[in-house]
Amino acid sequence: MSSIRGAHMGMCMLRCGPQTGVPLLFHPRLSHSVVMSCCKSSSMSAVAGDKQWATDNSGEMKKAASCRPLKPFITDPGLVNTVSKCLQQWGDNRTAPIVMECNPGPGILTRALLDAGIKVVALESNVHFLPHLQDLQSKANGQLKVVHCDFFRLDPWSEGLVEPPSMYSSTLMKHLCINEVPWASDIPIKVFVMLNLKKERNLLWRQMFLLYEQLSIYRYGRIELNVFMSENQYEKLVSKPGDLRKYQALGVLYQAACDIQLLHKEPWPTFMKTMKSKGSGTAKSGDLPDENLCLVRITPQRNLFSEKFTPADGNTFILMVKQCLAKRKSRLIDKLNSFDPGSGEQLVESLALPKTITTGSIYPEEYKFLFEIMSRSEEFDPNFVLDDTWEDIACKSY
């Protein structure tokens, strides 16, 4: 545990801020900026050209309206323009990444991305939309590839024959001629997906395990997720220590591993919403959520993995954080002692933390730092979590 004291000053600055005359360290955790750099989508249908736009896309919109089961699609021209511009932001990339659009449905956003010169991979799980998308592919001069695949059924846990829309990520990437790149390289793929609001938490959990263990699509590099999720779920992802209601393990783990940016908020009624029942395809107001949907960019950090923290540590770290935050009012010292017997008080004191500090008051980076120290201790036991914890999350992922 001698390495603790060597990190004392750095962790003090992380928690308490720099002393006089010391430049402020860059802290991704504290810079969850609400990035509204994309043009704000307007729901005003009177904008010039909207009628012509609706006419040009009438066939695709009718097909989307007949879709079963209940599902939202992006059909509003203002929102299509906004999302397209958000996905065109390359950041520090020297080359434009591929955009992997999940369940594009009628393909209205797909066409906008193609018009912007973006190379697109369309993963469509509904066979009824495939003919139109394949026709679009035939006219795209190699710019579009359409695959009958469900992004959330990649690398299924069940054994036996895997048939579309389920698929192994290795099969998909081989078909797309995409090779693995080093983790510190530029973003190779931008994934765009709309989460099922009833399953969004479980779907985000599964992506978290895959990310930390560098499995599935994350074997191919730092895959960026551009996700439409509920506003409530977004607020939980970026919540700060001390918020006992929203500061949860899932948010802590994403903040410790990724840069999170809010790109856009959009009222739910803007999205085309098909009806599960017979009759009109118009949704009743009572069926719509009373919150916005948020387009959130989740970018894995280049420095996530190191000699002190490898993909082999990912699963153990996740389960440690889950145990700590199961009861956010519990004392941190007690939890640390259960992981590394006798080290709790020494760890807390050496990092200038109060002895009474609770698990719900610890920053994500501090959790990761504590794990890196404990994992090098001879007394640390990585088998402190019941085996069925991971199985429970895996079974709920689809």
C-alpha positions in Angstrom: 0.0 0.0 0.0 3.1 2.3 -0.2 1.9 3.6 -3.5 -1.0 5.4 -1.8 1.1 8.2 -0.3 2.7 8.9 -3.7 -0.7 9.7 -5.1 -1.8 11.8 -2.1 -1.3 15.3 -3.6 -2.9 14.4 -7.0 -6.1 13.1 -5.3 -6.3 16.1 -3.0 -6.3 18.3 -6.1 -8.9 16.2 -7.7 -11.3 16.5 -4.8 -10.4 19.9 -3.3 -9.1 21.8 -6.2 -5.7 23.4 -6.8 -3.9 25.5 -4.3 -2.9 29.1 -5.0 -0.6 29.4 -7.9 -1.2 25.8 -9.2 -2.8 25.5 -12.6 -6.1 23.7 -12.7 -5.8 20.1 -14.0 -8.0 19.1 -16.9 -10.8 17.0 -15.4 -13.2 15.3 -17.9 -15.5 14.3 -15.0 -16.1 18.0 -14.1 -16.6 19.1 -17.7 -19.8 17.4 -18.6 -20.7 20.3 -20.9 -24.1 20.5 -22.4 -22.9 20.7 -26.0 -25.6 22.3 -28.1 -23.4 22.9 -31.1 -25.8 21.3 -33.5 -28.5 23.4 -34.9 -31.6 23.4 -32.7 -34.4 21.4 -34.3 -37.6 23.2 -35.0 -40.9 21.6 -34.9 -42.5 24.3 -37.0 -44.0 22.5 -40.0 -44.5 25.8 -41.9 -40.8 26.1 -42.8 -40.3 26.5 -46.6 -39.8 23.1 -48.3 -41.4 21.0 -45.6 -44.4 20.1 -47.8 -42.1 19.0 -50.6 -40.0 17.0 -48.1 -43.1 15.2 -46.9 -44.1 14.4 -50.4 -40.7 13.1 -51.4 -40.7 10.7 -48.3 -44.4 9.8 -48.3 -43.8 6.2 -49.2 -41.3 5.6 -46.5 -43.5 7.4 -43.9 -46.5 5.2 -44.8 -44.4 2.1 -44.3 -43.2 3.4 -40.9 -46.7 4.1 -39.9 -47.7 0.5 -40.5 -44.8 -0.8 -38.5 -45.5 -3.2 -35.6 -44.8 -3.2 -32.8 -44.9 0.3 -31.3 -41.7 2.2 -32.3 -40.5 5.8 -32.8 -38.8 7.0 -36.0 -37.1 10.2 -37.0 -39.2 11.7 -39.7 -39.3 15.4 -38.8 -37.2 17.3 -41.3 -35.7 19.7 -38.7 -34.8 16.8 -36.4 -33.3 14.8 -39.4 -31.1 17.8 -40.2 -30.1 18.2 -36.5 -29.1 14.6 -36.0 -27.3 14.5 -39.3 -25.1 17.5 -38.3 -24.4 16.0 -34.9 -23.1 12.8 -36.5 -20.9 14.8 -38.8 -18.8 16.1 -35.9 -15.5 14.3 -36.1 -13.7 15.8 -33.1 -9.9 15.1 -33.3 -10.3 12.4 -36.0 -8.1 12.8 -39.0 -10.4 10.6 -41.0 -14.2 10.5 -40.9 -15.5 7.4 -39.1 -18.2 5.1 -40.4 -21.7 5.8 -39.0 -23.5 2.7 -38.0 -27.2 3.5 -38.0 -29.2 1.0 -36.0 -32.8 0.2 -37.1 -33.1 3.1 -39.6 -36.6 1.9 -40.6 -37.8 4.1 -43.5 -34.3 5.4 -44.1 -35.1 9.1 -44.0 -32.1 9.9 -41.8 -30.0 7.4 -43.8 -30.6 9.4 -47.0 -29.6 12.7 -45.2 -26.4 11.1 -44.0 -25.6 9.8 -47.5 -26.3 13.3 -49.0 -23.8 14.7 -46.5 -21.1 12.3 -47.9 -21.0 10.0 -44.8 -20.2 6.3 -45.2 -23.1 4.5 -43.6 -23.7 0.9 -42.3 -27.4 0.3 -41.8 -28.3 -2.4 -39.3 -32.0 -3.2 -39.8 -33.8 -5.9 -37.7 -37.2 -5.5 -39.4 -37.3 -7.4 -42.7 -40.1 -5.2 -44.0 -37.7 -2.2 -44.3 -34.9 -4.2 -45.9 -36.1 -3.9 -49.6 -36.3 -0.1 -49.5 -32.9 0.1 -47.8 -31.3 -2.3 -50.2 -32.7 -0.3 -53.1 -31.1 2.8 -51.5 -27.8 0.8 -51.2 -27.8 -0.1 -54.9 -27.9 3.6 -55.8 -25.3 4.7 -53.2 -22.1 3.8 -55.1 -20.7 1.8 -52.2 -21.4 4.5 -49.7 -24.1 2.4 -47.9 -24.1 -1.2 -46.7 -27.3 -2.7 -45.4 -27.2 -5.7 -43.0 -30.1 -7.7 -41.5 -29.0 -7.3 -37.9 -30.1 -6.1 -34.5 -27.4 -4.1 -32.8 -28.6 -5.3 -29.4 -28.5 -8.9 -30.4 -24.8 -8.9 -31.3 -22.9 -11.7 -29.6 -25.9 -13.3 -28.0 -25.4 -15.2 -24.8 -27.5 -18.2 -25.8 -25.7 -21.1 -27.4 -26.6 -22.8 -30.6 -27.3 -21.6 -34.2 -27.2 -17.8 -34.5 -29.5 -16.5 -37.3 -30.3 -12.9 -38.3 -31.1 -10.5 -36.8 -28.8 -12.0 -34.2 -25.2 -12.0 -35.2 -21.7 -12.3 -33.9 -19.7 -9.1 -34.0 -16.8 -10.9 -35.6 -19.1 -12.0 -38.5 -20.5 -8.5 -38.9 -17.1 -6.8 -39.0 -15.6 -9.3 -41.4 -18.6 -8.7 -43.7 -18.0 -4.9 -43.5 -14.2 -5.3 -43.9 -13.5 -3.5 -40.6 -10.3 -4.4 -38.8 -9.3 -4.0 -35.2 -7.4 -0.8 -34.3 -5.4 0.1 -31.2 -7.5 1.5 -28.4 -5.7 4.9 -28.4 -6.5 5.4 -32.1 -9.2 7.7 -33.5 -12.8 6.7 -33.3 -13.4 4.1 -36.1 -17.2 3.8 -35.8 -20.0 6.1 -34.6 -23.0 4.1 -33.6 -26.4 5.9 -33.7 -29.2 4.2 -31.9 -32.6 5.0 -30.2 -32.9 3.1 -27.0 -36.2 1.3 -26.1 -37.3 3.4 -23.1 -38.5 0.3 -21.2 -35.2 -1.4 -21.6 -32.7 1.5 -21.8 -31.1 0.8 -18.4 -30.4 -2.8 -19.1 -29.2 -2.1 -22.6 -26.8 0.5 -21.2 -25.6 -1.9 -18.6 -24.7 -4.5 -21.2 -22.7 -2.0 -23.2 -20.9 -1.0 -20.0 -19.7 -4.6 -19.4 -18.6 -5.0 -23.0 -16.7 -1.7 -22.9 -14.8 -2.3 -19.7 -13.9 -5.8 -20.8 -13.2 -4.7 -24.4 -15.5 -7.3 -25.9 -17.8 -7.5 -28.9 -17.6 -4.2 -31.0 -15.1 -2.7 -28.5 -12.5 -5.2 -29.7 -12.3 -3.0 -32.8 -11.4 0.2 -31.0 -13.1 3.1 -29.1 -16.6 2.8 -30.5 -18.6 6.0 -30.0 -22.2 5.7 -29.0 -24.7 8.4 -30.1 -27.8 7.5 -28.2 -31.3 8.9 -27.9 -32.4 8.1 -24.3 -34.9 9.5 -21.8 -34.0 12.8 -20.1 -34.3 11.1 -16.7 -31.7 8.4 -17.7 -29.3 11.1 -19.0 -29.5 13.0 -15.8 -28.6 9.8 -13.9 -25.6 9.2 -16.2 -24.1 12.6 -15.4 -25.2 13.0 -11.8 -22.7 14.1 -9.1 -21.7 12.7 -5.8 -24.1 13.6 -3.0 -27.3 13.2 -5.1 -28.5 10.1 -3.3 -31.4 9.6 -5.7 -29.6 9.9 -9.1 -26.0 9.1 -8.3 -25.9 5.4 -9.1 -23.4 2.8 -10.2 -24.3 2.9 -13.9 -23.5 6.7 -14.1 -20.3 6.4 -12.0 -19.0 3.6 -14.3 -19.8 5.6 -17.5 -18.3 8.8 -16.1 -15.1 6.9 -15.1 -14.7 5.4 -18.6 -16.2 7.9 -21.1 -16.7 11.5 -22.0 -20.4 12.2 -22.0 -21.9 15.1 -24.0 -25.5 16.2 -24.4 -25.9 17.0 -28.1 -29.6 17.8 -28.3 -33.0 17.6 -26.5 -36.2 16.9 -28.5 -39.8 16.6 -27.3 -41.2 13.1 -27.7 -44.1 14.2 -30.0 -41.6 15.2 -32.7 -40.8 11.6 -33.3 -43.1 9.6 -35.5 -44.8 7.1 -33.2 -46.7 4.1 -34.7 -49.5 2.5 -32.8 -49.7 -1.1 -31.7 -53.5 -1.1 -31.8 -55.7 -1.2 -34.8 -56.9 1.9 -36.5 -55.1 5.2 -36.9 -51.4 5.5 -36.7 -51.6 8.7 -34.6 -50.6 8.4 -31.0 -52.8 9.7 -28.2 -51.3 12.4 -26.0 -51.6 10.1 -23.0 -49.4 7.5 -24.7 -46.5 9.9 -25.0 -43.8 10.3 -22.3 -43.9 13.7 -20.5 -40.2 14.3 -20.9 -37.7 15.0 -23.7 -35.5 12.5 -25.4 -31.8 13.4 -25.2 -29.3 12.7 -27.9 -26.2 11.8 -25.9 -22.7 11.2 -27.2 -20.7 8.6 -25.2 -17.0 8.4 -26.1 -14.6 6.0 -24.4 -11.5 7.7 -23.1 -8.2 7.0 -24.7 -6.6 6.5 -21.3 -9.2 4.1 -19.9 -6.8 1.2 -20.0 -3.2 1.1 -18.7 -0.7 -1.1 -17.0 -2.6 -0.5 -13.7 -6.1 -1.1 -15.2 -6.6 -3.7 -18.0 -9.7 -5.2 -19.6 -9.1 -8.2 -17.3 -9.9 -5.9 -14.4 -13.1 -4.5 -15.9 -15.6 -7.0 -14.6 -14.2 -6.9 -11.0 -14.2 -3.1 -11.0 -17.8 -2.9 -12.2 -19.0 -5.2 -9.5 -17.0 -3.4 -6.8 -18.7 -0.1 -7.8 -22.1 -1.8 -7.8 -21.6 -3.1 -4.3 -20.4 0.2 -3.0 -23.3 2.1 -4.4 -26.0 -0.4 -3.5 -26.3 1.6 -0.3 -25.0 5.1 -0.9 -25.2 6.1 2.8 -22.8 3.3 3.9 -19.3 4.2 5.1 -16.6 3.9 2.5 -14.1 2.5 5.1 -16.3 -0.5 5.8 -16.6 -1.3 2.1 -12.9 -1.0 1.5 -12.2 -3.3 4.4 -14.4 -6.0 2.9 -12.4 -5.8 -0.3 -8.9 -5.4 1.1 -9.0 -6.3 4.8 -7.5 -3.7 7.2 -6.8 -1.2 4.4 -9.9 0.9 4.6 -8.8 3.5 7.1 -5.3 3.8 5.6 -6.7 4.4 2.1 -9.2 7.0 3.3 -6.7 8.9 5.4 -4.0 8.9 2.7 -6.4 10.3 0.1 -7.4 13.1 2.4 -11.0 11.9 2.7 -13.0 12.1 5.9 -13.2 8.9 7.9 -17.0 9.1 7.8 -17.3 9.7 4.1 -20.0 7.6 2.4 -19.9 5.6 -0.8 -22.3 8.0 -2.4 -19.9 10.9 -1.9 -17.0 9.5 -4.0 -16.1 10.7 -7.5 -15.9 8.2 -10.3 -12.2 8.8 -10.8 -11.6 8.2 -7.1 -13.3 4.8 -7.3 -11.1 3.8 -10.3 -8.0 5.1 -8.5 -8.8 3.2 -5.3 -9.4 0.0 -7.3 -6.0 0.4 -9.0 -4.3 0.6 -5.6 -6.2 -2.2 -4.0 -5.8 -4.6 -7.0 -2.0 -4.4 -6.4 -2.4 -5.4 -2.7 -1.7 -9.0 -1.7 -4.7 -9.0 0.6 -7.1 -7.9 -2.1 -9.7 -10.6 -2.9 -11.2 -10.2 -6.4 -13.8 -12.9 -5.6 -15.9 -10.8 -3.3 -19.0 -10.7 -5.6 -21.5 -13.5 -6.0 -21.3 -15.2 -9.5 -24.9 -14.6 -10.3 -24.5 -10.7 -10.2 -23.1 -10.7 -13.8 -25.5 -13.4 -14.9 -28.5 -11.4 -13.7 -27.5 -8.4 -15.8 -26.7 -10.5 -18.8 -30.1 -12.2 -18.8 -31.9 -8.9 -18.7 -29.9 -7.3 -21.6 -32.2 -8.1 -24.4 
